[in-house]
Amino acid sequence: MNNNKLHALFNDKLIWITGASSGIGEQLCYDLSKLGARLILSARRSDELERVKNACAQPDKHLILPLDMLQEADIIAAADKVNSQFGAVDYLFNNAGITQRSLINETETDIYRKVMELNYFAQVTLTRQVLPGMLARGEGHIVTTSSIAGLIGIPYRSAYCSSKHAIIGFMDSLRSEVHDKGLRVTTLCPGFVRTNIIETARREGTAQEKVEDTVIKNGMSVEAAIAQVLDAVANEKEQVVIAEGKEGMGPIIKRFFPSIIYKMVRKMALT
Ligand SMILES: NC(=O)c1ccc[n+]([C@@H]2O[C@H](COP(=O)([O-])OP(=O)(O)OC[C@H]3O[C@@H](n4cnc5c(N)ncnc54)[C@H](OP(=O)(O)O)[C@@H]3O)[C@@H](O)[C@H]2O)c1
């Protein structure tokens, strides 16, 4: 979709982006700001949110709302604030997330709980908080960053893959319930994108120090990823794989030739 059409769609729209302090969420802020959107930027680190806001094309149209999404009460309080101050948002980008790197055999249950808490329960909680306002207005668009790892289970990321599969199921159910009420639900399934995702996971204790991030370093640029994201959202796609080249073929191969994909993932390096 060309830039004029994107501008017409997103200009002055109220858009809440979680995970806005880094990576995919950060680039979303830059591109949506250029398109004239009013943004609410959430993540935990307020200094990083300020940095992103100030680097946006129209910082005066944006506000930061620091939030720890591992705390359910924080999510509810933040949503109450947004709902009472602005009413329903036009778009919610459920993008905050954390990865994990370790063998199942070496992964404690608390890691599974932490990854599931952020990548699944927090998204469910925030979505449920914005839903009544969108339903009352009869419009609104919920966009959630899952992953190709939400479509194909791969080694070394069992907690991450489980959480990203789970959120796809939730969003599929949500879409089926709200489509006829005017709401749209888009699930993003990116492949590897060059962001700080491994550093974040190391900081959070869900990836071991020794883990290499070669696949992420060789991933697509965040700018290219967001161009595909905005196109998918503007076209109201239900679910979209965000990838370049043959990486994007994985889900199709799994659907039609599942044994081939199971063989391929068995051979994946543990990085
Ligand atoms: N990069 C990839 O290859 C890739 C591929 C597929 C899907 N994804 C998904 O894309 C999304 C963004 O990831 P990214 O690659 O941009 O990674 P990133 O650079 O590490 O960004 C993660 C974001 O989530 C926020 N976050 C982490 N824990 C949080 C918490 N407890 N409460 C609130 N916010 C929290 C971080 O901010 P603070 O630390 O400031 O809180 C940061 O803004 C994630 O859902 C990820 O799973 C990434």
The ligand as a Tripos MOL2 file, in Angstrom:
@<TRIPOS>MOLECULE
LIG
   48    52     1     0     0
SMALL
NO_CHARGES

@<TRIPOS>ATOM
      1 N1         13.1960  -10.2700   16.7900 N.am      1 LIG1
      2 C1         12.6630  -11.3550   16.2760 C.2       1 LIG1
      3 O1         13.3410  -12.1220   15.5590 O.2       1 LIG1
      4 C2         11.2080  -11.6770   16.5260 C.ar      1 LIG1
      5 C3         10.6180  -12.6580   15.7280 C.ar      1 LIG1
      6 C4          9.2810  -12.9900   15.9350 C.ar      1 LIG1
      7 C5          8.5500  -12.3330   16.9140 C.ar      1 LIG1
      8 N2          9.1430  -11.3820   17.6830 N.ar      1 LIG1
      9 C6          8.3380  -10.7440   18.7120 C.3       1 LIG1
     10 O2          8.3350   -9.3590   18.5160 O.3       1 LIG1
     11 C7          8.0570   -8.6960   19.7480 C.3       1 LIG1
     12 C8          9.0980   -7.5990   19.9650 C.3       1 LIG1
     13 O3         10.3740   -8.2170   20.0950 O.3       1 LIG1
     14 P1         11.7170   -7.5250   19.6080 P.3       1 LIG1
     15 O4         12.3900   -8.4570   18.6980 O.co2     1 LIG1
     16 O5         11.4740   -6.1420   19.2080 O.co2     1 LIG1
     17 O6         12.5560   -7.6090   20.9850 O.3       1 LIG1
     18 P2         13.1170   -6.4970   21.9720 P.3       1 LIG1
     19 O7         13.9400   -5.5150   21.2100 O.co2     1 LIG1
     20 O8         13.7500   -7.2550   23.0780 O.co2     1 LIG1
     21 O9         11.8160   -5.7560   22.4850 O.3       1 LIG1
     22 C9         11.0140   -6.3180   23.4850 C.3       1 LIG1
     23 C10        10.1230   -5.2350   24.0570 C.3       1 LIG1
     24 O10         9.2700   -5.8150   25.0590 O.3       1 LIG1
     25 C11         9.3630   -5.0150   26.2440 C.3       1 LIG1
     26 N3          9.1590   -5.8160   27.4480 N.ar      1 LIG1
     27 C12         9.8850   -6.8760   27.8510 C.ar      1 LIG1
     28 N4          9.4410   -7.3030   29.0420 N.ar      1 LIG1
     29 C13         8.4230   -6.4760   29.4120 C.ar      1 LIG1
     30 C14         7.5730   -6.3760   30.5430 C.ar      1 LIG1
     31 N5          7.6930   -7.2140   31.5820 N.pl3     1 LIG1
     32 N6          6.6380   -5.4050   30.5600 N.ar      1 LIG1
     33 C15         6.5070   -4.5360   29.5300 C.ar      1 LIG1
     34 N7          7.2770   -4.5820   28.4320 N.ar      1 LIG1
     35 C16         8.2270   -5.5260   28.3740 C.ar      1 LIG1
     36 C17        10.7710   -4.4320   26.2140 C.3       1 LIG1
     37 O11        10.8590   -3.2160   26.9380 O.3       1 LIG1
     38 P3         11.4050   -3.0410   28.4450 P.3       1 LIG1
     39 O12        12.5620   -3.9640   28.6100 O.co2     1 LIG1
     40 O13        11.7520   -1.5860   28.4870 O.co2     1 LIG1
     41 O14        10.2590   -3.3690   29.3330 O.co2     1 LIG1
     42 C18        10.9260   -4.1300   24.7220 C.3       1 LIG1
     43 O15        10.3450   -2.8820   24.4150 O.3       1 LIG1
     44 C19         8.0830   -9.7880   20.8090 C.3       1 LIG1
     45 O16         6.7620  -10.1850   21.1100 O.3       1 LIG1
     46 C20         8.8390  -10.9060   20.1340 C.3       1 LIG1
     47 O17         8.5270  -12.1690   20.6550 O.3       1 LIG1
     48 C21        10.4590  -11.0360   17.5050 C.ar      1 LIG1
@<TRIPOS>BOND
     1     1     2 1
     2     2     3 2
     3     2     4 1
     4     4     5 ar
     5     4    48 ar
     6     5     6 ar
     7     6     7 ar
     8     7     8 ar
     9     8     9 1
    10     8    48 ar
    11     9    10 1
    12     9    46 1
    13    10    11 1
    14    11    12 1
    15    11    44 1
    16    12    13 1
    17    13    14 1
    18    14    15 2
    19    14    16 1
    20    14    17 1
    21    17    18 1
    22    18    19 2
    23    18    20 1
    24    18    21 1
    25    21    22 1
    26    22    23 1
    27    23    24 1
    28    23    42 1
    29    24    25 1
    30    25    26 1
    31    25    36 1
    32    26    27 ar
    33    26    35 ar
    34    27    28 ar
    35    28    29 ar
    36    29    30 ar
    37    29    35 ar
    38    30    31 1
    39    30    32 ar
    40    32    33 ar
    41    33    34 ar
    42    34    35 ar
    43    36    37 1
    44    36    42 1
    45    37    38 1
    46    38    39 2
    47    38    40 1
    48    38    41 1
    49    42    43 1
    50    44    45 1
    51    44    46 1
    52    46    47 1
@<TRIPOS>SUBSTRUCTURE
     1 LIG1         1 GROUP 0 **** ****
